[in-house]
Amino acid sequence: MNRNLILNRMLHSYFFMTGIICLVLVLLIIHIMPIFIEWDPISTSLTERFVAPQYFSNGLKGHILGTDQLGRDILIRLLVGGQYSFRLAFICVPIITFIGCVLGIVAGYFGGWIDVIIMRLCETMMAIPSLIMAIAVIAILGQSFAILVLVLCMGGWVQLTKLVRNNVRIVKDREFVLASKALGAKGPHIMFKQIFPNITTQIIVLTSQRVGGIILMESSLSYLNLGIAMPAPSWGNMMSQGRQYLTTQPWMIVVPGIALMISVLACNFTGDGVRDVLDTKRKV
């Protein structure tokens, strides 16, 4: 697709522009703002428990969004928790994409018993709720950052594998692929040099929509105290700790909830925008 056409579609896609602007702002805030805040996200101060949000009345030296039940500044915990969430998403999404693409290409190209095994594996993974599977794995293997990456990647590749496999089955019967086979091209060359470049559009769309899902899944696990291990901050465990103070100190749960909502919406809007931009049926 022409680059100028893609750029024009990006600029005229409200979903894409809204999502990418919000996403860039969130990433800039969570990575730059902690430099200017003197509070520590882990250290406690019982003399400053449940301080109400001071906003910017004391500048960056005050508790802008208040403190929690242990006197920890909520803003710095919110920012560091956001770093953990996006870091996990940007680690897991490439892994999920790689696994899904490789399995999908192999299943679609070779077919036969290889296709049957991979598709039955996909159906097995789809039959088990991802949250239940994650809880079981963490209960058996323990709680750590590496285990969290593992459970977030376990079921995410299934939908991508099925998508890639179906597209490969269509493309592999086209003339240019048959010509390459007739000229003696090897299987890996055909799969990854000729077929794969012709199915990347839908892969990009689905991958871009995965970031928000990973962030939401991590927050769900952290809410159950199975994600980012405390005392390290996470939006999920911040909401989990703040739920019992909802009527007296509502900022403890409202602030991370709003941050999670904005981040996931930004990721989803960006993914929907990418789908609109790369849609070959659109005229503009």
TORKOLFI-448470 format. One record per residue (C-alpha): residue number from 1; residue in three letters; x, y, z. Coordinates in Angstrom, 2 decimals. Layout:
! TORKOLFI-448470
NUM; ALA; X; Y; Z
...
! end
This chain:
! TORKOLFI-448470
1; MET; 0.00; 0.00; 0.00
2; ASN; 1.22; 3.50; -0.88
3; ARG; 2.87; 5.33; 2.03
4; ASN; 1.12; 8.60; 1.23
5; LEU; -2.23; 6.81; 1.25
6; ILE; -1.47; 5.22; 4.63
7; LEU; -0.42; 8.58; 6.10
8; ASN; -3.54; 10.22; 4.73
9; ARG; -5.72; 7.51; 6.25
10; MET; -3.96; 7.87; 9.61
11; LEU; -4.61; 11.61; 9.69
12; HIS; -8.29; 11.11; 8.79
13; SER; -8.93; 8.22; 11.18
14; TYR; -10.42; 9.60; 14.40
15; PHE; -9.90; 6.29; 16.17
16; PHE; -6.24; 6.11; 15.21
17; MET; -5.41; 9.75; 15.99
18; THR; -7.28; 9.71; 19.32
19; GLY; -5.72; 6.41; 20.35
20; ILE; -2.15; 7.16; 19.30
21; ILE; -2.16; 10.65; 20.89
22; CYS; -3.52; 9.31; 24.19
23; LEU; -1.12; 6.35; 24.10
24; VAL; 1.92; 8.54; 23.47
25; LEU; 0.87; 10.94; 26.24
26; VAL; 0.40; 8.08; 28.72
27; LEU; 3.82; 6.60; 27.86
28; LEU; 5.54; 9.98; 28.15
29; ILE; 3.88; 10.76; 31.49
30; ILE; 4.63; 7.41; 33.16
31; HIS; 8.30; 7.48; 32.06
32; ILE; 9.19; 11.16; 32.44
33; MET; 7.14; 12.40; 35.39
34; PRO; 8.74; 10.05; 38.01
35; ILE; 12.03; 11.90; 37.44
36; PHE; 10.53; 15.04; 39.02
37; ILE; 8.78; 13.35; 41.97
38; GLU; 10.79; 12.79; 45.14
39; TRP; 8.56; 10.14; 46.72
40; ASP; 9.48; 6.45; 46.77
41; PRO; 6.81; 4.02; 45.47
42; ILE; 7.58; 1.37; 48.11
43; SER; 8.69; 3.11; 51.32
44; THR; 5.93; 3.66; 53.90
45; SER; 5.15; 6.52; 56.25
46; LEU; 2.41; 5.76; 58.76
47; THR; 2.24; 9.41; 59.84
48; GLU; 1.00; 10.30; 56.35
49; ARG; -1.69; 7.66; 55.98
50; PHE; -4.81; 8.55; 53.96
51; VAL; -3.69; 12.03; 52.98
52; ALA; -6.34; 13.43; 50.64
53; PRO; -5.27; 14.55; 47.15
54; GLN; -3.46; 17.87; 47.41
55; TYR; -3.31; 18.30; 43.64
56; PHE; -0.72; 20.98; 42.82
57; SER; -1.21; 23.14; 45.93
58; ASN; 2.29; 22.15; 47.13
59; GLY; 3.76; 21.61; 43.68
60; LEU; 5.47; 18.32; 42.92
61; LYS; 6.62; 18.07; 46.56
62; GLY; 3.10; 17.42; 47.81
63; HIS; 0.94; 14.32; 47.54
64; ILE; -0.80; 15.30; 44.31
65; LEU; -3.16; 12.30; 44.28
66; GLY; -3.01; 11.56; 48.02
67; THR; -1.59; 8.59; 49.89
68; ASP; -2.74; 5.06; 50.68
69; GLN; -3.21; 3.10; 53.92
70; LEU; 0.57; 2.85; 54.41
71; GLY; 1.36; 6.48; 53.61
72; ARG; 2.76; 5.74; 50.15
73; ASP; 2.30; 8.40; 47.49
74; ILE; -0.35; 7.25; 45.03
75; LEU; 0.92; 9.25; 42.06
76; ILE; 4.41; 7.73; 42.03
77; ARG; 2.91; 4.26; 42.54
78; LEU; 0.51; 4.93; 39.67
79; LEU; 3.35; 5.94; 37.35
80; VAL; 5.63; 3.04; 38.27
81; GLY; 2.71; 0.61; 38.03
82; GLY; 2.03; 1.89; 34.53
83; GLN; 5.64; 1.23; 33.59
84; TYR; 5.30; -2.39; 34.73
85; SER; 2.04; -2.85; 32.79
86; PHE; 3.35; -1.47; 29.49
87; ARG; 6.69; -3.24; 29.92
88; LEU; 4.87; -6.54; 30.24
89; ALA; 2.69; -5.75; 27.23
90; PHE; 5.67; -4.84; 25.03
91; ILE; 7.45; -8.05; 26.09
92; CYS; 4.49; -10.39; 25.70
93; VAL; 3.03; -9.10; 22.43
94; PRO; 6.17; -9.86; 20.31
95; ILE; 6.40; -13.33; 21.88
96; ILE; 2.71; -14.02; 21.18
97; THR; 3.09; -12.72; 17.63
98; PHE; 6.15; -14.87; 16.93
99; ILE; 4.55; -18.07; 18.27
100; GLY; 1.24; -17.45; 16.51
101; CYS; 2.86; -16.62; 13.16
102; VAL; 5.22; -19.60; 13.15
103; LEU; 2.55; -22.13; 14.16
104; GLY; 0.01; -20.63; 11.78
105; ILE; 2.37; -20.63; 8.79
106; VAL; 3.51; -24.20; 9.46
107; ALA; -0.07; -25.47; 9.91
108; GLY; -1.38; -23.68; 6.84
109; TYR; 1.49; -24.55; 4.52
110; PHE; 2.02; -28.23; 5.33
111; GLY; -1.54; -29.20; 6.27
112; GLY; -2.18; -32.87; 7.01
113; TRP; -1.39; -34.26; 10.43
114; ILE; 0.70; -31.19; 11.35
115; ASP; -2.32; -28.96; 10.78
116; VAL; -4.53; -31.34; 12.76
117; ILE; -2.19; -31.37; 15.78
118; ILE; -1.78; -27.57; 15.86
119; MET; -5.52; -26.93; 15.45
120; ARG; -6.43; -29.43; 18.17
121; LEU; -3.90; -27.70; 20.44
122; CYS; -5.56; -24.37; 19.68
123; GLU; -8.99; -25.77; 20.47
124; THR; -7.70; -27.21; 23.74
125; MET; -6.27; -23.84; 24.77
126; MET; -9.53; -22.09; 23.82
127; ALA; -11.54; -24.52; 25.95
128; ILE; -9.71; -23.45; 29.13
129; PRO; -10.52; -19.93; 30.45
130; SER; -7.30; -17.92; 30.32
131; LEU; -7.72; -16.47; 33.81
132; ILE; -8.30; -19.91; 35.35
133; MET; -5.25; -21.27; 33.52
134; ALA; -3.12; -18.35; 34.70
135; ILE; -4.20; -18.83; 38.33
136; ALA; -3.39; -22.56; 38.16
137; VAL; 0.07; -22.00; 36.64
138; ILE; 0.98; -19.32; 39.18
139; ALA; -0.25; -21.55; 42.03
140; ILE; 2.04; -24.35; 40.82
141; LEU; 5.14; -22.43; 39.66
142; GLY; 5.04; -19.48; 42.03
143; GLN; 4.89; -15.74; 41.55
144; SER; 7.61; -13.91; 39.62
145; PHE; 8.02; -11.58; 36.66
146; ALA; 9.11; -14.45; 34.37
147; ILE; 6.13; -16.60; 35.38
148; LEU; 3.82; -13.63; 34.78
149; VAL; 5.20; -13.25; 31.25
150; LEU; 4.63; -16.99; 30.73
151; VAL; 0.98; -16.95; 31.82
152; LEU; 0.22; -13.80; 29.81
153; CYS; 1.64; -15.45; 26.67
154; MET; 0.04; -18.89; 27.12
155; GLY; -3.26; -18.40; 25.35
156; GLY; -2.69; -15.19; 23.44
157; TRP; -1.24; -16.89; 20.36
158; VAL; -4.27; -19.07; 19.61
159; GLN; -6.39; -16.55; 17.70
160; LEU; -3.39; -15.33; 15.73
161; THR; -2.41; -18.89; 14.84
162; LYS; -5.85; -19.63; 13.42
163; LEU; -5.91; -16.36; 11.49
164; VAL; -2.47; -16.90; 9.96
165; ARG; -3.22; -20.53; 9.14
166; ASN; -6.42; -19.63; 7.25
167; ASN; -4.67; -16.87; 5.29
168; VAL; -1.72; -19.11; 4.42
169; ARG; -4.07; -21.79; 3.05
170; ILE; -5.49; -19.18; 0.66
171; VAL; -2.18; -17.65; -0.43
172; LYS; -0.25; -20.91; -0.91
173; ASP; -2.36; -21.86; -3.94
174; ARG; -1.67; -18.63; -5.83
175; GLU; 0.36; -18.56; -9.01
176; PHE; 3.54; -16.99; -7.63
177; VAL; 3.80; -19.67; -4.93
178; LEU; 3.22; -22.48; -7.41
179; ALA; 5.85; -20.92; -9.71
180; SER; 8.38; -20.83; -6.86
181; LYS; 7.73; -24.51; -6.13
182; ALA; 8.20; -25.35; -9.81
183; LEU; 11.53; -23.51; -9.80
184; GLY; 12.71; -25.58; -6.83
185; ALA; 12.34; -23.07; -3.97
186; LYS; 12.52; -24.63; -0.51
187; GLY; 9.65; -24.67; 1.97
188; PRO; 11.09; -22.15; 4.49
189; HIS; 11.87; -19.69; 1.66
190; ILE; 8.32; -19.91; 0.32
191; MET; 6.71; -19.68; 3.76
192; PHE; 8.64; -16.74; 5.17
193; LYS; 9.84; -14.86; 2.08
194; GLN; 6.83; -15.10; -0.20
195; ILE; 3.70; -16.10; 1.73
196; PHE; 4.33; -14.22; 4.97
197; PRO; 4.72; -10.71; 3.41
198; ASN; 1.28; -11.16; 1.81
199; ILE; -0.55; -11.77; 5.10
200; THR; 1.08; -9.16; 7.34
201; THR; -1.82; -6.67; 7.26
202; GLN; -4.18; -8.71; 9.44
203; ILE; -1.28; -9.75; 11.69
204; ILE; -0.45; -6.08; 12.36
205; VAL; -4.11; -5.31; 13.12
206; LEU; -4.55; -8.20; 15.55
207; THR; -1.19; -7.57; 17.23
208; SER; -1.97; -3.89; 17.79
209; GLN; -5.17; -4.89; 19.58
210; ARG; -3.31; -7.25; 21.92
211; VAL; -1.55; -4.57; 23.99
212; GLY; -4.70; -3.44; 25.81
213; GLY; -5.70; -7.04; 26.48
214; ILE; -2.34; -7.85; 28.07
215; ILE; -2.56; -4.76; 30.32
216; LEU; -6.08; -5.69; 31.38
217; MET; -5.11; -9.32; 32.04
218; GLU; -2.12; -8.27; 34.15
219; SER; -4.32; -5.91; 36.16
220; SER; -6.86; -8.69; 36.74
221; LEU; -4.15; -11.01; 38.06
222; SER; -2.67; -8.25; 40.21
223; TYR; -6.12; -7.51; 41.61
224; LEU; -6.14; -11.12; 42.82
225; ASN; -2.57; -10.64; 44.17
226; LEU; -1.23; -13.03; 41.52
227; GLY; 0.40; -10.50; 39.18
228; ILE; 3.13; -8.01; 40.06
229; ALA; 4.33; -9.09; 43.51
230; MET; 3.76; -6.55; 46.29
231; PRO; 5.08; -4.20; 47.53
232; ALA; 5.87; -3.30; 43.90
233; PRO; 2.99; -1.20; 42.57
234; SER; 0.54; -2.30; 39.91
235; TRP; -2.77; -0.78; 38.93
236; GLY; -4.46; -4.07; 39.78
237; ASN; -3.06; -4.44; 43.30
238; MET; -3.64; -0.71; 43.96
239; MET; -7.34; -1.21; 43.23
240; SER; -7.35; -4.41; 45.27
241; GLN; -5.93; -2.58; 48.31
242; GLY; -8.22; 0.41; 47.83
243; ARG; -11.52; -1.44; 47.46
244; GLN; -12.09; -1.66; 51.22
245; TYR; -11.68; 2.12; 51.53
246; LEU; -14.01; 2.96; 48.64
247; THR; -16.47; 4.97; 50.74
248; THR; -13.90; 6.78; 52.91
249; GLN; -10.83; 7.22; 50.68
250; PRO; -12.23; 6.73; 47.16
251; TRP; -9.13; 8.15; 45.45
252; MET; -7.24; 4.95; 46.30
253; ILE; -9.31; 2.91; 43.82
254; VAL; -10.66; 5.59; 41.48
255; VAL; -7.25; 6.92; 40.40
256; PRO; -5.73; 3.57; 39.21
257; GLY; -9.11; 2.60; 37.75
258; ILE; -9.21; 5.73; 35.59
259; ALA; -5.56; 5.21; 34.54
260; LEU; -6.32; 1.62; 33.51
261; MET; -9.44; 2.67; 31.61
262; ILE; -7.64; 5.44; 29.69
263; SER; -4.69; 3.19; 28.80
264; VAL; -6.80; 0.26; 27.59
265; LEU; -9.10; 2.58; 25.62
266; ALA; -6.07; 4.24; 24.01
267; CYS; -4.67; 0.85; 22.99
268; ASN; -8.03; -0.34; 21.65
269; PHE; -8.64; 2.88; 19.74
270; THR; -5.16; 2.58; 18.21
271; GLY; -5.84; -1.02; 17.21
272; ASP; -9.20; -0.10; 15.64
273; GLY; -7.51; 2.80; 13.86
274; VAL; -4.80; 0.51; 12.47
275; ARG; -7.55; -1.79; 11.15
276; ASP; -9.24; 1.14; 9.38
277; VAL; -5.94; 2.45; 7.99
278; LEU; -4.89; -0.91; 6.54
279; ASP; -8.33; -1.86; 5.20
280; THR; -7.85; -2.30; 1.45
281; LYS; -11.60; -1.88; 0.80
282; ARG; -11.61; 1.73; 2.00
283; LYS; -11.55; 4.40; -0.68
284; VAL; -9.95; 7.12; 1.52
! end
